[in-house]
Amino acid sequence: MLKMRTEDQIRAYVDGYNDCFQQFSECLKGRKSVMDAVRKMMVFREAVNNVVKDNRDGGDSKDENQFK
């Protein structure tokens, strides 16, 4: 089912997509291979997903060890 998005939701999606591209570009710099950069992005993706999961579960996403 197609869901209409608000202007703010569309803008947030585009901003997130552009930020992701920028982060991946940074991961490519100085890496031995594309797969090395992909593995680094997988770490970032897991961290972001954990923040969302923690917020949904009512957990504290401010755990200082979460991103170490």
C-alpha positions as CSV (number, residue, x, y, z in Angstrom):
1,M,0.0,0.0,0.0
2,L,1.4,3.4,-1.0
3,K,1.5,5.9,1.9
4,M,1.6,9.6,1.2
5,R,4.4,11.3,3.1
6,T,4.4,14.8,4.5
7,E,6.9,17.4,3.2
8,D,8.9,17.0,6.5
9,Q,9.0,13.2,6.1
10,I,10.2,13.5,2.5
11,R,12.8,16.0,3.5
12,A,14.0,13.8,6.4
13,Y,14.2,10.8,4.1
14,V,16.3,12.7,1.5
15,D,18.5,14.1,4.2
16,G,19.1,10.7,5.7
17,Y,19.8,9.2,2.3
18,N,22.3,11.9,1.5
19,D,24.0,11.5,4.9
20,C,24.3,7.8,4.3
21,F,25.9,8.4,0.9
22,Q,28.4,10.8,2.5
23,Q,29.2,8.4,5.3
24,F,29.8,5.6,2.7
25,S,32.1,7.9,0.7
26,E,34.1,8.6,3.9
27,C,34.3,4.8,4.5
28,L,35.7,4.3,1.1
29,K,38.6,6.7,1.8
30,G,41.7,4.8,2.9
31,R,40.1,1.4,2.7
32,K,41.8,-1.6,1.1
33,S,38.7,-2.7,-0.7
34,V,35.0,-1.9,-1.3
35,M,34.1,-4.9,1.0
36,D,36.2,-3.3,3.8
37,A,34.1,-0.1,3.4
38,V,30.9,-2.2,3.3
39,R,31.8,-3.9,6.6
40,K,32.4,-0.5,8.2
41,M,29.0,0.7,7.0
42,M,27.4,-2.4,8.4
43,V,28.8,-1.4,11.8
44,F,27.2,2.1,11.4
45,R,23.9,0.5,10.2
46,E,23.8,-1.7,13.3
47,A,24.4,1.2,15.6
48,V,21.6,3.2,14.0
49,N,19.2,0.3,14.1
50,N,20.0,-0.3,17.7
51,V,19.2,3.3,18.6
52,V,15.8,2.9,16.9
53,K,15.2,-0.5,18.6
54,D,16.2,1.0,22.0
55,N,13.8,3.9,21.5
56,R,10.9,1.5,20.5
57,D,11.6,-0.7,23.5
58,G,11.7,2.2,25.9
59,G,15.4,1.6,26.6
60,D,18.0,4.2,27.2
61,S,19.8,4.9,23.9
62,K,22.3,7.2,25.8
63,D,24.5,4.2,26.9
64,E,28.0,5.6,26.5
65,N,29.4,2.2,25.6
66,Q,26.9,1.7,22.7
67,F,29.1,3.2,20.0
68,K,32.6,2.1,21.2
